[in-house]
Amino acid sequence: MKVVYDAEMDTLTITLRDAPVRESEEERSGVILDHAADGALVGLEILDASRRVPKPTAVEIEVLGKAAERRAAE
C-alpha cells in the first residue's frame, strides 16, 4: 500500500495494490475509486484533501490480532 499527498494539487492518493487502473468512478463528490480489469479496487483519490482530511500528511497504521500481523508482514 502506498499513500501520497500532493500539496500542489491538494490530492491524497491511496494505492492498495500495484495493478493497472481500468476504470475510475467518482463515488462521492471529490472521492474517486480506481478499479482493475478484474473489478477489484486498486486505489482511491481524494480531491481537495486539505479540506476533507484533518492531517493529509500524517498516516497512522494499526494492526489488530495475530492474523492481521501475519498478513501485514507478507
Secondary structure, DSSP 8 states (H G I E B T S, - for coil): -EEEEETTTTEEEEE-S-----EEEEEETTEEEEE-TTS-EEEEEEETHHHHSS-TT-------HHHHHHHHH-
